[in-house]
């Protein structure tokens, strides 16, 4: 394994440098797609990014100098986001929501549900503030960026299918995909494989996943 060489370096440098594609919230080092709507050029680039991510895993290559937020990898695997994911990407907003949880009589703040994609006439109350924060987190991290995330996911699994590794990649958790792409060297191939419930999966699929992990660690 190892860091990417050209043209991968150039591609990721261009992606992160373009403010119309990715954004990092104030005080955070992790990136997510900008909020929509998007033009055709943006959606094409998001799809291309998904393809490159799959090719990186196939080639046992790490992404150089890029820290995508965990929420991006969670979307790839269909995992729900949490307040912790929001804290990683936008610590200021996360602290605001944590403060809301700790505040009694939140009705007096007149916070409305439109900020979570709900009824703008509905006021957040003590009875539903936990639900509001869950919805607000999902709305901010997923819904506002859903088209971009869907294009990244579609490109990722389309390319994986072309490369013959789609079934293997669909077995991975978001932590495993993140580790393979971001180069979390504290995680070993053996540790990653320990997460997997092999069940009745064919031996060939098990061998493909094992090969991917071992190539990543090499």
SULLINLIN-V911417 format. One line per field, one symbol per residue. phi: phi as a letter, one per 40 degrees, with the letter a starting at -180 (. if undefined). burial: # if it has 16 or more other ideal C-beta (glycine too) atoms within 10 Angstrom, else .. Layout:
phi = ???
burial = ???
//
This chain:
phi = .iccbdccdcccccccccccbbabcdgbbbbbdccccbcdccccccccddcccccdcdcfbcccgbbccddccccdbgcccbcccccccbccccccccccccccfcdccfcbcccbgbccccccbccbcccdcccccccccbdcbccccccccccccccccccgbddcccccccccccccccgcccbcccccccccccfbcdcccccccdcdcccccc
burial = ...#...#..##..##....###.#..#.#####...#...##.##############.####..#.##########...###.######..##..#..#.....#....#.#..#.#.....#....#..###########.##.#######.###.##..#.##.##.##.########.#...#.#..##..#.........#.###.##.###.
//
